[in-house]
């Protein structure tokens, strides 16, 4: 609550306009995930009203564009809106708001999840943590390097989920999945988080939402992966989307924003034009580059004021000062 009051005061002091008036030459690119009023504590969604207020602010203060319009002149500062993962709540909650304000966006989806409805590994961690909170059972993480038990509360669920993610992200898929499947005893009772299917993606295309790949299985692309895995995650994901949606897929977003420079040539050869990461900096177009590597500012939480300040790079500027 105190943090929200501070961000509200900063906005009332016109900090946003002062930041935006500085000589920054570039495009702001933001990234959303789930938009829902559901109480998930391990990986909280952005409340619907918060999302609408942010989109309303964007519509009033920016020219919201798609990547193909990067070189065009606009009456206001340019902004690109993206989403990752492909949550079903995008169709239910976010898309009607984007349509209402006539805002385009990019949705990066995990192809295996679209095909099967199965959640990917980071979502399963969040599910396990939330299940532990619901049942009151101790959550146990057992690895050769790390043996720890967690008593999950509403206040620490998000922190625990992030800690487990950081422990598992460098493991190979088989090791990681074995641990996730044993995070709690009643793992078979886990229900999948609702995700979009191909009919939903077709609805997106009809409403000015560009579809991009977020890999095939949400694998950590920063690992030293086999060539076959890389081909599946980068190329097969693109081909499958193009086959079913009958449209060119030109955007790729690295899962968890973990950029891997070694894969850029493969992405170029595959036909991608835009590659998205997550960094709190503006995007400076490079007209002669073979591919556009675009950093994004992640927006999350309940506070409209904090997210607007984050978009104006307030957080990154404070980090540089300290």
N, C-alpha and C positions, 0 to 999 in steps of 0.2 A: 504493500500500500504506500509506504514512504517513497519507494522508487517511482511509482506512478505519479505521485504528487510532484516530485522533483522534475520529471519529464514534462509534466503539464506546465509547470512554472517556466521551464526553459522555452517551451513553445510560445507562451504568452509574452516572453521577453523578445520574441521575434528572432530567435537564434537560427531557425530554419532559413529565413530569407537572407540573413547575414552570411550563412554558410554558402547558400546557393548563389550569392552575388560575387563570391570569390572567383578568380580567373581559372576555373577548371574547364578544360576543353575535353569533353568526352560525353559518353552516354551512360546513364544509370540503368543498371539491369538488376531486377529483383527476383527472388525465388520464394514461392509459397509451397506448402505441402498439403496437409489436410485442413479442410475448413469445415468445422462441425462444432456443435454445442455439447457433444458427448464428453463426459468426464473421463478422459484417459490420462492417467497420471505419469506413466513411464515415458510417453511421447505425446505431450499435449497438443491438441489441435488448436487452430486459431478460431475463436468464436465467430459466428456468422456476422454479427453486428459489427465487430471489429473489422472484419474483412470488408464489409460494405463501406464503412467510413473511410478506410484507407483507399479503396477504389474510387470513391467519390472525390477524395482529395487529389488523387492522381489525375482524374479526368479534368479537374479544374486548373491544375498547375503544370501539367506536362502534355506533350504530344506523345501519346502511347503508340508505338510503332511495332512492326515486325522486322526481323533482320534484313529482309530485302529492301527496306526503306531507309537503311542506315545513311545512305548518301544523299537523301532528299532534304531539301530545306523545309523546316517546320516553324510555325509561329511561336512555339514554346520549347523549352528544353526537352530533349528526347528521353524516353523511358521505354524499356522493354520489360514485359511481365512474363515470367515463366513459372511453371509448376513441375514438380518432380513426383514420380512414383505412380500416379494414376489412381488415386483414391476415388471410390464410388461417390463420396460426398462432393466431389467436384461437380458432377452432373446435377446432384440434388441441390446443393447450396451455392456453389461458386459461379457456375455457368449462368444461371438466371441473372445474377448481379452484373456480370460482365456484359451480358446482352442488354440489360437495362441501361448501362452507361456507354454502350457501343464501344467496348474495349476489346481489342484483340489480345491474344496471348499464345504462348507455346506450352504444350503439355508433353513432357517426356515420360514415357511409360516403360515398364519392365515387361518384356514380351512374354516370358513364361507365365507371368501373373495374369496377363490379359488372356492368354490361351487357356489356362487351367483354373484360375482363381486362387491358386496356392500363394500364400504370402512368402516373401523372401526373408533371408536370415535375420536382417536387422529388425524387421517387424516381429519375428518370432521371439526375439529377446524382449521386446516391449510387452508382448503378450504374456510371456512367462513372468515378468515382473508384476504386471497388473493382476495376473492370476494369483500370485503369491499374496498380494495385497488383499485381494478379495477373500481368499480362503484363510489367511492368517498363518499359512505354512511357511517355514523357513526356506529360503531360496539358497540352494547350494551350488557353487561353481567349483568343480574339481578338474584341475589340469595338472600335469607334471610340474609346471612352473608356478601355479597359483591355486591355492586351496582356501576358499573363503565361504562363509555363510552369511546371508543377509536377512535381517528382519525388516521387511518393507513397510513403510508408512507413506501416507499421501505426501508428506514433506520431502522424503528422500527418494521416492520412486524414480524420478527423472535422473537424478545423480547416479543411482545404482545402475540403471539401464545404460547410461553413458560409460560408466566404468567397465561394465561387462563387454560392451561393444569394443572399447579400446583394448581389452585383453584378447578378444577373439579375432579382431580384424586382420592380424598378420598371420593367422593360421591358414592351412590349406582347407579346402572345402570339406573334406571327409572328417578331419579332426574337429573342425568348427561345428558341423552338423551333429556329430556324436555328442558333443557337450550340450548343445542347445536342446537336443531331444531328451536330455536327462536333467534339465534345469529344475524341474519339479516332477513329482511322482505322477500326477494326473495329466501328463502331456497329451494323452489322446483326447482329452476333453477340450483342448484349445480349439476355439472357433476362429476361422479365418476372418481377418478384417476385410470388409467388402471392398472390392476393387472393380475398376471399369473393365468391360468386355469390348469386343470389337464393334458391337452395335453402338455402344456409348462413344467410341472413338469416331464413328461415322457421324454421330450427332454433333460432336465437337467440330468436325470439318465443315459442317453446314452452318456453323455459327462463328466463323472466323477464328477458330482455334487451330493453330498449326500443330501437327503431331511430330514428335521427335523420339529417338531411341534413348532409353536410359539403361541400355545393355539388355542381355537376354535373361540373366538371373540376378542382377544387382551384385555381381562379383566385385571384389576389391581389385580394381584395374591397376593399382600401384604395385601389386605383387609380381613376382617373376613367374608368369603363367605360361603354360604350354601353348604352342602355336594353335592347337585345335581349340583350346578354350578361348583364346583371343579371337579366333575366327568366328566362333559362335557368338560371343558377347558383342563384338563390333559389327561384323558383316552379316551373319545370319539374322540378327535382330532387325537390321535394316531391310534385308530382303523379305523377311516374313511380313513386316508392316507394309511394305510396298505392294506385295502380292495381294494381301487381303483388302487393303484400303484403296488400291489403285491410284496411288499418289506418290510423288517423290518424297523421300525422307532425307532431309538435308541437315538436320540438327541432331547432335549427340551431347548428352550431359553425363559426365563422369559420376558414377555412383559415389555418394558421400563427398562429392567435390574433389576426390583424390586424383589430381591430374598426373598423368604419366607421359612425359615428353617423348619417351621411346615409342609410343603408339601413334604419334601424330602422322607420320608418313603412311601408316596403315589406314588411318581415318581419311586422309587425302585420297588415297587410291580407291577407297570404298565409295567415294563420291560425296562425303559430307562437306558442307560449306561452313558450318558453324559448330564449334565445340565449346561447351559451357562448363565452367568450374565454379568454385565458391570462394570468393575473396572480397573483402570489404574495400574495394577500390572501384573507380570508374573505368569504363571500357573506352579505350582510345582506338578507333578504327585504323587499320593498316591497309590502305587500298591495294597495295601490291602484294600482300601476303597470299599464299596459296590457300590458306584456311584461316578463318577468324576464330581466335581463342578468346572467349568472352567471360570475364569474371562476373560473379553475381553476388549480391547482398542478400543473405537469407533473412526473411521476415517471419517472426513467430511471436507467440504470447498474446496477452490480453490488451496491452496498452497501444492505443492508436498513436498517441503522442510519441512513445518510444520508437515505434516502427517508422514514423515519418522522420524523426531525427536520425534513425539508422540509415534511412534512404538518402538523407542529406550528408552522410558520411561523418556524422557527429561522433559515433563510437570509434571509428578508425582514427579520427584526428586526436581524440583523447588518448588513445593507446600510444600514438606517436609521441605525444607530450610526456608520457610517463613510462 
